[in-house]
């Protein structure tokens, strides 16, 4: 299952119903894997402490089965240099994701703090949830470190005046480019990941590694970086808050995270 918008709600908090569903399903003998665009540095204790059988991270570029790493692909340093130069020249705030940390461009952390403040201002009753769910991500961003690195899994960028189409033209031959993976990051935001790799390619490797037939696989997601996963698994399920295109591709649609979407679907399919 995806994390943002799937396991966790829009404020970054795991509903108790989702936590309970994962734990009960595992008690029943099912294997539950995170399948996220996040890198390992963004998997905080409130998520990992739920208990999972493995991790697909960095949009498929990193795989753990139990404690064993079976895949870890990184971005070519020359491509990192290219995007750092381009984003800096065009005033696009971004952060580089590695398993050891999140390395932010000069104004990225300030920009994200302003987004968080705006979310709280517009929805003051959610202040406690936002501070619990999203602030740890902001606080984890590392400023002032070298951005030319050889350990980068993926890059996320915030919205700007540069159209996503122009970014796609610049980087389309070197990266997978998916827009609006984190909606609060704004229009023209998105992520760049290793080409030829996505959540479905990682799921294939996990199933092969565990000798599990695809007919026994379920996938849960809400965004367009979940599309290949939803299409590949035997039963692809879109959350109630999912992008419309993902809902059209899914085999079923469940409720939103706050409407107990994971729990309700697990009950429907007899996982719990």
HELIX and SHEET records of a PDB file:
HELIX    1   1 UNK A   16  UNK A   27  1                                  12    
HELIX    2   2 UNK A   40  UNK A   42  5                                   3    
HELIX    3   3 UNK A   45  UNK A   48  1                                   4    
HELIX    4   4 UNK A   58  UNK A   60  5                                   3    
HELIX    5   5 UNK A   77  UNK A   89  1                                  13    
HELIX    6   6 UNK A  108  UNK A  122  1                                  15    
HELIX    7   7 UNK A  124  UNK A  126  5                                   3    
HELIX    8   8 UNK A  127  UNK A  133  1                                   7    
HELIX    9   9 UNK A  135  UNK A  140  1                                   6    
HELIX   10  10 UNK A  164  UNK A  171  1                                   8    
HELIX   11  11 UNK A  183  UNK A  185  5                                   3    
HELIX   12  12 UNK A  199  UNK A  210  1                                  12    
HELIX   13  13 UNK A  214  UNK A  216  5                                   3    
HELIX   14  14 UNK A  224  UNK A  226  5                                   3    
HELIX   15  15 UNK A  227  UNK A  232  1                                   6    
HELIX   16  16 UNK A  244  UNK A  249  1                                   6    
HELIX   17  17 UNK A  257  UNK A  259  5                                   3    
HELIX   18  18 UNK A  261  UNK A  268  1                                   8    
SHEET    1   A 4 UNK A  33  UNK A  35  0                                        
SHEET    2   A 4 UNK A  54  UNK A  57  1                                        
SHEET    3   A 4 UNK A  62  UNK A  65 -1                                        
SHEET    4   A 4 UNK A  68  UNK A  72 -1                                        
SHEET    1   B 6 UNK A 141  UNK A 142  0                                        
SHEET    2   B 6 UNK A 101  UNK A 104  1                                        
SHEET    3   B 6 UNK A  94  UNK A  98 -1                                        
SHEET    4   B 6 UNK A 154  UNK A 157 -1                                        
SHEET    5   B 6 UNK A 190  UNK A 194 -1                                        
SHEET    6   B 6 UNK A 175  UNK A 179 -1                                        
SHEET    1   C 3 UNK A 218  UNK A 221  0                                        
SHEET    2   C 3 UNK A 235  UNK A 238  1                                        
SHEET    3   C 3 UNK A 252  UNK A 253  1                                        
END                                                                             
